[in-house]
Amino acid sequence: MSADTNSSEAIRLMLAYLCVATEKEASLERKVEILDKFDLADAEIAKLCNSALQSIRNARHYNRKHGKKSKKSR
């Protein structure tokens, strides 16, 4: 890989991490839903969430089965 590719990947991972770092109380399913927007592999999400690979797969399955959560408007 070139330096530009490595730099782009590092920036993408940092941005993804920052998006879920503010969601400390969020469920794993919610974090996976957020991180899926970055097209990350299961292993990358597991590393960012400090979770097991199978837990990420389970969260993805749950999200597919139950659909995306939407915030209710006030």
Distance bins in CASP14 RR format, pairs under 12 A and 6 or more apart:
PFRMAT RR
TARGET T0000
AUTHOR 0000-0000-0000
RMODE 2
METHOD distances of the structure
MODEL  1
1 7 0 0 0 0 1 0 0 0 0 0 0
1 8 0 0 0 0 1 0 0 0 0 0 0
1 9 1 0 0 1 0 0 0 0 0 0 0
1 10 0 0 0 0 0 1 0 0 0 0 0
2 8 0 0 0 0 1 0 0 0 0 0 0
2 9 0 0 0 0 0 1 0 0 0 0 0
3 9 0 0 0 0 0 1 0 0 0 0 0
3 10 0 0 0 0 0 1 0 0 0 0 0
4 10 0 0 0 0 0 1 0 0 0 0 0
4 11 0 0 0 0 0 1 0 0 0 0 0
5 11 0 0 0 0 0 1 0 0 0 0 0
5 12 0 0 0 0 0 1 0 0 0 0 0
6 12 0 0 0 0 0 1 0 0 0 0 0
6 13 0 0 0 0 0 1 0 0 0 0 0
7 13 0 0 0 0 0 1 0 0 0 0 0
7 14 0 0 0 0 0 1 0 0 0 0 0
8 14 0 0 0 0 0 1 0 0 0 0 0
8 15 0 0 0 0 0 1 0 0 0 0 0
8 38 0 0 0 0 0 1 0 0 0 0 0
9 15 0 0 0 0 0 1 0 0 0 0 0
9 16 0 0 0 0 0 1 0 0 0 0 0
9 38 0 0 0 0 0 1 0 0 0 0 0
9 39 0 0 0 0 0 1 0 0 0 0 0
9 40 0 0 0 0 0 1 0 0 0 0 0
9 41 0 0 0 0 0 1 0 0 0 0 0
9 44 0 0 0 0 1 0 0 0 0 0 0
10 16 0 0 0 0 0 1 0 0 0 0 0
10 17 0 0 0 0 0 1 0 0 0 0 0
10 44 0 0 0 0 0 1 0 0 0 0 0
11 17 0 0 0 0 0 1 0 0 0 0 0
11 18 0 0 0 0 0 1 0 0 0 0 0
11 38 0 0 0 0 0 1 0 0 0 0 0
12 18 0 0 0 0 0 1 0 0 0 0 0
12 19 0 0 0 0 0 1 0 0 0 0 0
12 35 0 0 0 0 0 1 0 0 0 0 0
12 37 0 0 0 0 0 1 0 0 0 0 0
12 38 1 0 0 1 0 0 0 0 0 0 0
12 39 0 0 0 0 1 0 0 0 0 0 0
12 40 1 0 0 1 0 0 0 0 0 0 0
12 41 0 0 0 0 0 1 0 0 0 0 0
12 44 0 0 0 0 1 0 0 0 0 0 0
12 48 0 0 0 0 0 1 0 0 0 0 0
13 19 0 0 0 0 0 1 0 0 0 0 0
13 20 0 0 0 0 0 1 0 0 0 0 0
13 35 0 0 0 0 1 0 0 0 0 0 0
13 38 0 0 0 0 1 0 0 0 0 0 0
13 39 0 0 0 0 0 1 0 0 0 0 0
13 40 1 0 0 1 0 0 0 0 0 0 0
13 41 0 0 0 0 0 1 0 0 0 0 0
13 43 0 0 0 0 0 1 0 0 0 0 0
13 44 1 0 0 1 0 0 0 0 0 0 0
13 45 0 0 0 0 0 1 0 0 0 0 0
13 47 0 0 0 0 1 0 0 0 0 0 0
13 48 1 0 0 1 0 0 0 0 0 0 0
14 20 0 0 0 0 0 1 0 0 0 0 0
14 21 0 0 0 0 0 1 0 0 0 0 0
14 38 0 0 0 0 0 1 0 0 0 0 0
14 44 0 0 0 0 0 1 0 0 0 0 0
14 48 0 0 0 0 1 0 0 0 0 0 0
15 21 0 0 0 0 0 1 0 0 0 0 0
15 34 0 0 0 0 0 1 0 0 0 0 0
15 35 0 0 0 0 0 1 0 0 0 0 0
15 37 0 0 0 0 0 1 0 0 0 0 0
15 38 1 0 0 1 0 0 0 0 0 0 0
15 40 0 0 0 0 0 1 0 0 0 0 0
15 48 0 0 0 0 0 1 0 0 0 0 0
16 23 0 0 0 0 0 1 0 0 0 0 0
16 31 0 0 0 0 1 0 0 0 0 0 0
16 32 0 0 0 0 0 1 0 0 0 0 0
16 34 0 0 0 0 1 0 0 0 0 0 0
16 35 1 0 1 0 0 0 0 0 0 0 0
16 36 0 0 0 0 1 0 0 0 0 0 0
16 37 0 0 0 0 1 0 0 0 0 0 0
16 38 1 0 1 0 0 0 0 0 0 0 0
16 39 0 0 0 0 1 0 0 0 0 0 0
16 40 1 0 0 1 0 0 0 0 0 0 0
16 41 0 0 0 0 0 1 0 0 0 0 0
16 44 1 0 0 1 0 0 0 0 0 0 0
16 45 0 0 0 0 1 0 0 0 0 0 0
16 47 0 0 0 0 0 1 0 0 0 0 0
16 48 1 0 0 1 0 0 0 0 0 0 0
16 49 0 0 0 0 0 1 0 0 0 0 0
17 23 0 0 0 0 0 1 0 0 0 0 0
17 31 0 0 0 0 0 1 0 0 0 0 0
17 34 0 0 0 0 0 1 0 0 0 0 0
17 35 0 0 0 0 1 0 0 0 0 0 0
17 38 0 0 0 0 1 0 0 0 0 0 0
17 40 0 0 0 0 0 1 0 0 0 0 0
17 44 0 0 0 0 0 1 0 0 0 0 0
17 45 0 0 0 0 0 1 0 0 0 0 0
17 47 0 0 0 0 1 0 0 0 0 0 0
17 48 1 0 1 0 0 0 0 0 0 0 0
17 49 0 0 0 0 1 0 0 0 0 0 0
17 50 0 0 0 0 0 1 0 0 0 0 0
18 34 0 0 0 0 0 1 0 0 0 0 0
18 35 0 0 0 0 0 1 0 0 0 0 0
18 38 0 0 0 0 0 1 0 0 0 0 0
18 48 0 0 0 0 0 1 0 0 0 0 0
19 26 0 0 0 0 0 1 0 0 0 0 0
19 30 0 0 0 0 0 1 0 0 0 0 0
19 31 0 0 0 0 1 0 0 0 0 0 0
19 32 0 0 0 0 0 1 0 0 0 0 0
19 33 0 0 0 0 0 1 0 0 0 0 0
19 34 1 0 1 0 0 0 0 0 0 0 0
19 35 1 0 0 1 0 0 0 0 0 0 0
19 36 0 0 0 0 0 1 0 0 0 0 0
19 37 0 0 0 0 1 0 0 0 0 0 0
19 38 1 0 0 1 0 0 0 0 0 0 0
19 40 0 0 0 0 0 1 0 0 0 0 0
19 45 0 0 0 0 0 1 0 0 0 0 0
19 48 0 0 0 0 1 0 0 0 0 0 0
19 49 0 0 0 0 0 1 0 0 0 0 0
20 26 1 0 0 1 0 0 0 0 0 0 0
20 27 0 0 0 0 0 1 0 0 0 0 0
20 28 0 0 0 0 1 0 0 0 0 0 0
20 29 0 0 0 0 0 1 0 0 0 0 0
20 30 0 0 0 0 1 0 0 0 0 0 0
20 31 1 0 1 0 0 0 0 0 0 0 0
20 32 0 0 0 0 1 0 0 0 0 0 0
20 33 0 0 0 0 1 0 0 0 0 0 0
20 34 1 0 1 0 0 0 0 0 0 0 0
20 35 1 0 0 1 0 0 0 0 0 0 0
20 36 0 0 0 0 0 1 0 0 0 0 0
20 37 0 0 0 0 0 1 0 0 0 0 0
20 38 0 0 0 0 0 1 0 0 0 0 0
20 40 0 0 0 0 0 1 0 0 0 0 0
20 44 0 0 0 0 0 1 0 0 0 0 0
20 45 0 0 0 0 1 0 0 0 0 0 0
20 47 0 0 0 0 0 1 0 0 0 0 0
20 48 1 0 0 1 0 0 0 0 0 0 0
20 49 1 0 0 1 0 0 0 0 0 0 0
20 50 0 0 0 0 0 1 0 0 0 0 0
20 51 0 0 0 0 0 1 0 0 0 0 0
21 31 0 0 0 0 1 0 0 0 0 0 0
21 34 0 0 0 0 0 1 0 0 0 0 0
21 35 0 0 0 0 0 1 0 0 0 0 0
21 48 0 0 0 0 1 0 0 0 0 0 0
21 49 0 0 0 0 0 1 0 0 0 0 0
21 50 0 0 0 0 0 1 0 0 0 0 0
22 30 0 0 0 0 0 1 0 0 0 0 0
22 31 0 0 0 0 0 1 0 0 0 0 0
22 34 0 0 0 0 1 0 0 0 0 0 0
23 29 0 0 0 0 0 1 0 0 0 0 0
23 30 1 0 0 1 0 0 0 0 0 0 0
23 31 1 0 0 1 0 0 0 0 0 0 0
23 32 0 0 0 0 0 1 0 0 0 0 0
23 33 0 0 0 0 0 1 0 0 0 0 0
23 34 1 0 0 1 0 0 0 0 0 0 0
23 35 0 0 0 0 0 1 0 0 0 0 0
23 48 0 0 0 0 0 1 0 0 0 0 0
23 49 0 0 0 0 0 1 0 0 0 0 0
24 30 0 0 0 0 0 1 0 0 0 0 0
24 31 0 0 0 0 1 0 0 0 0 0 0
24 49 0 0 0 0 0 1 0 0 0 0 0
24 50 0 0 0 0 0 1 0 0 0 0 0
25 31 0 0 0 0 0 1 0 0 0 0 0
26 32 0 0 0 0 1 0 0 0 0 0 0
26 33 0 0 0 0 1 0 0 0 0 0 0
26 34 1 0 0 1 0 0 0 0 0 0 0
26 35 0 0 0 0 0 1 0 0 0 0 0
26 49 0 0 0 0 1 0 0 0 0 0 0
26 59 0 0 0 0 0 1 0 0 0 0 0
26 69 0 0 0 0 0 1 0 0 0 0 0
27 33 0 0 0 0 1 0 0 0 0 0 0
27 34 0 0 0 0 0 1 0 0 0 0 0
27 49 0 0 0 0 0 1 0 0 0 0 0
27 51 0 0 0 0 0 1 0 0 0 0 0
27 55 0 0 0 0 0 1 0 0 0 0 0
27 58 0 0 0 0 0 1 0 0 0 0 0
27 59 0 0 0 0 1 0 0 0 0 0 0
27 62 0 0 0 0 1 0 0 0 0 0 0
27 63 0 0 0 0 0 1 0 0 0 0 0
27 66 0 0 0 0 0 1 0 0 0 0 0
27 69 0 0 0 0 1 0 0 0 0 0 0
28 34 0 0 0 0 0 1 0 0 0 0 0
28 35 0 0 0 0 0 1 0 0 0 0 0
28 45 0 0 0 0 1 0 0 0 0 0 0
28 46 0 0 0 0 0 1 0 0 0 0 0
28 48 0 0 0 0 0 1 0 0 0 0 0
28 49 1 0 0 1 0 0 0 0 0 0 0
28 50 0 0 0 0 0 1 0 0 0 0 0
28 51 1 0 0 1 0 0 0 0 0 0 0
28 52 0 0 0 0 0 1 0 0 0 0 0
28 54 0 0 0 0 0 1 0 0 0 0 0
28 55 1 0 0 1 0 0 0 0 0 0 0
28 56 1 0 0 1 0 0 0 0 0 0 0
28 57 0 0 0 0 0 1 0 0 0 0 0
28 58 0 0 0 0 1 0 0 0 0 0 0
28 59 1 0 1 0 0 0 0 0 0 0 0
28 60 0 0 0 0 1 0 0 0 0 0 0
28 61 0 0 0 0 0 1 0 0 0 0 0
28 62 0 0 0 0 1 0 0 0 0 0 0
28 63 0 0 0 0 0 1 0 0 0 0 0
29 35 0 0 0 0 0 1 0 0 0 0 0
29 36 0 0 0 0 0 1 0 0 0 0 0
29 45 0 0 0 0 0 1 0 0 0 0 0
29 49 0 0 0 0 0 1 0 0 0 0 0
29 51 0 0 0 0 0 1 0 0 0 0 0
29 55 0 0 0 0 1 0 0 0 0 0 0
29 56 0 0 0 0 1 0 0 0 0 0 0
29 57 0 0 0 0 0 1 0 0 0 0 0
29 58 0 0 0 0 1 0 0 0 0 0 0
29 59 1 0 1 0 0 0 0 0 0 0 0
29 60 0 0 0 0 1 0 0 0 0 0 0
29 61 0 0 0 0 1 0 0 0 0 0 0
29 62 1 0 1 0 0 0 0 0 0 0 0
29 63 1 0 1 0 0 0 0 0 0 0 0
29 64 0 0 0 0 0 1 0 0 0 0 0
29 65 0 0 0 0 0 1 0 0 0 0 0
29 66 0 0 0 0 1 0 0 0 0 0 0
29 67 0 0 0 0 1 0 0 0 0 0 0
29 68 0 0 0 0 1 0 0 0 0 0 0
29 69 0 0 0 0 1 0 0 0 0 0 0
30 36 0 0 0 0 0 1 0 0 0 0 0
30 49 0 0 0 0 0 1 0 0 0 0 0
30 59 0 0 0 0 1 0 0 0 0 0 0
30 62 0 0 0 0 0 1 0 0 0 0 0
30 63 0 0 0 0 1 0 0 0 0 0 0
30 66 0 0 0 0 0 1 0 0 0 0 0
30 67 0 0 0 0 0 1 0 0 0 0 0
30 68 0 0 0 0 1 0 0 0 0 0 0
30 69 1 0 0 1 0 0 0 0 0 0 0
30 70 0 0 0 0 0 1 0 0 0 0 0
30 71 0 0 0 0 0 1 0 0 0 0 0
31 37 0 0 0 0 0 1 0 0 0 0 0
31 38 0 0 0 0 0 1 0 0 0 0 0
31 40 0 0 0 0 0 1 0 0 0 0 0
31 45 1 0 0 1 0 0 0 0 0 0 0
31 46 0 0 0 0 0 1 0 0 0 0 0
31 48 0 0 0 0 1 0 0 0 0 0 0
31 49 1 0 1 0 0 0 0 0 0 0 0
31 50 0 0 0 0 0 1 0 0 0 0 0
31 51 0 0 0 0 1 0 0 0 0 0 0
31 55 0 0 0 0 0 1 0 0 0 0 0
31 56 0 0 0 0 1 0 0 0 0 0 0
31 59 1 0 0 1 0 0 0 0 0 0 0
31 60 0 0 0 0 0 1 0 0 0 0 0
31 62 0 0 0 0 0 1 0 0 0 0 0
31 63 0 0 0 0 0 1 0 0 0 0 0
31 69 0 0 0 0 0 1 0 0 0 0 0
32 38 0 0 0 0 0 1 0 0 0 0 0
32 40 0 0 0 0 1 0 0 0 0 0 0
32 41 0 0 0 0 0 1 0 0 0 0 0
32 42 0 0 0 0 1 0 0 0 0 0 0
32 44 0 0 0 0 0 1 0 0 0 0 0
32 45 1 0 0 1 0 0 0 0 0 0 0
32 46 0 0 0 0 1 0 0 0 0 0 0
32 48 0 0 0 0 1 0 0 0 0 0 0
32 49 1 0 0 1 0 0 0 0 0 0 0
32 51 0 0 0 0 1 0 0 0 0 0 0
32 53 0 0 0 0 0 1 0 0 0 0 0
32 55 0 0 0 0 1 0 0 0 0 0 0
32 56 1 0 0 1 0 0 0 0 0 0 0
32 57 0 0 0 0 1 0 0 0 0 0 0
32 58 0 0 0 0 1 0 0 0 0 0 0
32 59 1 0 1 0 0 0 0 0 0 0 0
32 60 1 0 1 0 0 0 0 0 0 0 0
32 61 0 0 0 0 1 0 0 0 0 0 0
32 62 0 0 0 0 1 0 0 0 0 0 0
32 63 1 0 0 1 0 0 0 0 0 0 0
32 64 0 0 0 0 0 1 0 0 0 0 0
32 68 0 0 0 0 0 1 0 0 0 0 0
32 69 0 0 0 0 0 1 0 0 0 0 0
33 40 0 0 0 0 0 1 0 0 0 0 0
33 45 0 0 0 0 0 1 0 0 0 0 0
33 49 0 0 0 0 0 1 0 0 0 0 0
33 56 0 0 0 0 0 1 0 0 0 0 0
33 59 0 0 0 0 1 0 0 0 0 0 0
33 60 0 0 0 0 1 0 0 0 0 0 0
33 62 0 0 0 0 1 0 0 0 0 0 0
33 63 1 0 1 0 0 0 0 0 0 0 0
33 64 0 0 0 0 0 1 0 0 0 0 0
33 66 0 0 0 0 0 1 0 0 0 0 0
33 67 0 0 0 0 1 0 0 0 0 0 0
33 68 1 0 0 1 0 0 0 0 0 0 0
33 69 1 0 0 1 0 0 0 0 0 0 0
33 70 0 0 0 0 0 1 0 0 0 0 0
34 40 0 0 0 0 0 1 0 0 0 0 0
34 45 0 0 0 0 1 0 0 0 0 0 0
34 48 0 0 0 0 0 1 0 0 0 0 0
34 49 0 0 0 0 0 1 0 0 0 0 0
34 59 0 0 0 0 0 1 0 0 0 0 0
34 63 0 0 0 0 0 1 0 0 0 0 0
34 68 0 0 0 0 0 1 0 0 0 0 0
34 69 0 0 0 0 0 1 0 0 0 0 0
35 41 0 0 0 0 0 1 0 0 0 0 0
35 42 0 0 0 0 1 0 0 0 0 0 0
35 43 0 0 0 0 0 1 0 0 0 0 0
35 44 0 0 0 0 1 0 0 0 0 0 0
35 45 1 0 1 0 0 0 0 0 0 0 0
35 46 0 0 0 0 0 1 0 0 0 0 0
35 47 0 0 0 0 0 1 0 0 0 0 0
35 48 1 0 0 1 0 0 0 0 0 0 0
35 49 1 0 0 1 0 0 0 0 0 0 0
35 51 0 0 0 0 0 1 0 0 0 0 0
35 56 0 0 0 0 1 0 0 0 0 0 0
35 59 0 0 0 0 1 0 0 0 0 0 0
35 60 0 0 0 0 0 1 0 0 0 0 0
35 63 0 0 0 0 0 1 0 0 0 0 0
36 42 0 0 0 0 0 1 0 0 0 0 0
36 44 0 0 0 0 0 1 0 0 0 0 0
36 45 1 0 0 1 0 0 0 0 0 0 0
36 48 0 0 0 0 0 1 0 0 0 0 0
36 56 0 0 0 0 0 1 0 0 0 0 0
36 59 0 0 0 0 1 0 0 0 0 0 0
36 60 1 0 0 1 0 0 0 0 0 0 0
36 63 1 0 0 1 0 0 0 0 0 0 0
36 64 0 0 0 0 0 1 0 0 0 0 0
36 68 0 0 0 0 1 0 0 0 0 0 0
37 45 0 0 0 0 0 1 0 0 0 0 0
37 68 0 0 0 0 0 1 0 0 0 0 0
38 44 0 0 0 0 1 0 0 0 0 0 0
38 45 0 0 0 0 1 0 0 0 0 0 0
38 48 0 0 0 0 1 0 0 0 0 0 0
39 45 0 0 0 0 0 1 0 0 0 0 0
40 46 0 0 0 0 1 0 0 0 0 0 0
40 47 0 0 0 0 1 0 0 0 0 0 0
40 48 1 0 0 1 0 0 0 0 0 0 0
40 49 0 0 0 0 0 1 0 0 0 0 0
40 56 0 0 0 0 1 0 0 0 0 0 0
40 60 0 0 0 0 0 1 0 0 0 0 0
41 47 0 0 0 0 1 0 0 0 0 0 0
41 48 0 0 0 0 0 1 0 0 0 0 0
41 53 0 0 0 0 1 0 0 0 0 0 0
41 56 0 0 0 0 1 0 0 0 0 0 0
41 57 0 0 0 0 0 1 0 0 0 0 0
41 60 0 0 0 0 0 1 0 0 0 0 0
42 48 0 0 0 0 0 1 0 0 0 0 0
42 49 0 0 0 0 0 1 0 0 0 0 0
42 51 0 0 0 0 1 0 0 0 0 0 0
42 52 0 0 0 0 0 1 0 0 0 0 0
42 53 1 0 1 0 0 0 0 0 0 0 0
42 54 0 0 0 0 1 0 0 0 0 0 0
42 55 0 0 0 0 1 0 0 0 0 0 0
42 56 1 0 1 0 0 0 0 0 0 0 0
42 57 1 0 0 1 0 0 0 0 0 0 0
42 58 0 0 0 0 0 1 0 0 0 0 0
42 59 0 0 0 0 1 0 0 0 0 0 0
42 60 1 0 0 1 0 0 0 0 0 0 0
42 61 0 0 0 0 0 1 0 0 0 0 0
43 49 0 0 0 0 0 1 0 0 0 0 0
43 51 0 0 0 0 0 1 0 0 0 0 0
43 52 0 0 0 0 0 1 0 0 0 0 0
43 53 1 0 0 1 0 0 0 0 0 0 0
43 54 0 0 0 0 0 1 0 0 0 0 0
43 55 0 0 0 0 0 1 0 0 0 0 0
43 56 0 0 0 0 1 0 0 0 0 0 0
43 57 0 0 0 0 0 1 0 0 0 0 0
44 51 0 0 0 0 0 1 0 0 0 0 0
44 53 0 0 0 0 0 1 0 0 0 0 0
44 56 0 0 0 0 1 0 0 0 0 0 0
45 51 1 0 0 1 0 0 0 0 0 0 0
45 52 0 0 0 0 0 1 0 0 0 0 0
45 53 0 0 0 0 1 0 0 0 0 0 0
45 54 0 0 0 0 0 1 0 0 0 0 0
45 55 0 0 0 0 1 0 0 0 0 0 0
45 56 1 0 1 0 0 0 0 0 0 0 0
45 57 0 0 0 0 1 0 0 0 0 0 0
45 58 0 0 0 0 0 1 0 0 0 0 0
45 59 0 0 0 0 1 0 0 0 0 0 0
45 60 0 0 0 0 1 0 0 0 0 0 0
45 63 0 0 0 0 0 1 0 0 0 0 0
46 52 1 0 0 1 0 0 0 0 0 0 0
46 53 1 0 1 0 0 0 0 0 0 0 0
46 54 0 0 0 0 1 0 0 0 0 0 0
46 55 1 0 0 1 0 0 0 0 0 0 0
46 56 1 0 1 0 0 0 0 0 0 0 0
46 57 0 0 0 0 1 0 0 0 0 0 0
46 58 0 0 0 0 0 1 0 0 0 0 0
46 59 0 0 0 0 0 1 0 0 0 0 0
46 60 0 0 0 0 0 1 0 0 0 0 0
47 53 0 0 0 0 1 0 0 0 0 0 0
47 56 0 0 0 0 1 0 0 0 0 0 0
48 56 0 0 0 0 1 0 0 0 0 0 0
49 55 0 0 0 0 1 0 0 0 0 0 0
49 56 1 0 0 1 0 0 0 0 0 0 0
49 59 0 0 0 0 1 0 0 0 0 0 0
50 56 0 0 0 0 0 1 0 0 0 0 0
51 57 0 0 0 0 0 1 0 0 0 0 0
51 58 0 0 0 0 1 0 0 0 0 0 0
51 59 0 0 0 0 1 0 0 0 0 0 0
51 60 0 0 0 0 0 1 0 0 0 0 0
52 58 0 0 0 0 1 0 0 0 0 0 0
52 59 0 0 0 0 0 1 0 0 0 0 0
53 59 0 0 0 0 0 1 0 0 0 0 0
53 60 0 0 0 0 0 1 0 0 0 0 0
54 60 0 0 0 0 0 1 0 0 0 0 0
54 61 0 0 0 0 0 1 0 0 0 0 0
55 61 0 0 0 0 0 1 0 0 0 0 0
55 62 0 0 0 0 0 1 0 0 0 0 0
56 62 0 0 0 0 0 1 0 0 0 0 0
56 63 0 0 0 0 0 1 0 0 0 0 0
57 63 0 0 0 0 0 1 0 0 0 0 0
57 64 0 0 0 0 0 1 0 0 0 0 0
58 64 0 0 0 0 0 1 0 0 0 0 0
58 65 0 0 0 0 0 1 0 0 0 0 0
59 65 0 0 0 0 0 1 0 0 0 0 0
59 66 0 0 0 0 0 1 0 0 0 0 0
60 66 0 0 0 0 0 1 0 0 0 0 0
60 67 0 0 0 0 0 1 0 0 0 0 0
60 68 0 0 0 0 0 1 0 0 0 0 0
61 67 0 0 0 0 0 1 0 0 0 0 0
62 68 0 0 0 0 0 1 0 0 0 0 0
62 69 0 0 0 0 0 1 0 0 0 0 0
63 69 0 0 0 0 1 0 0 0 0 0 0
END
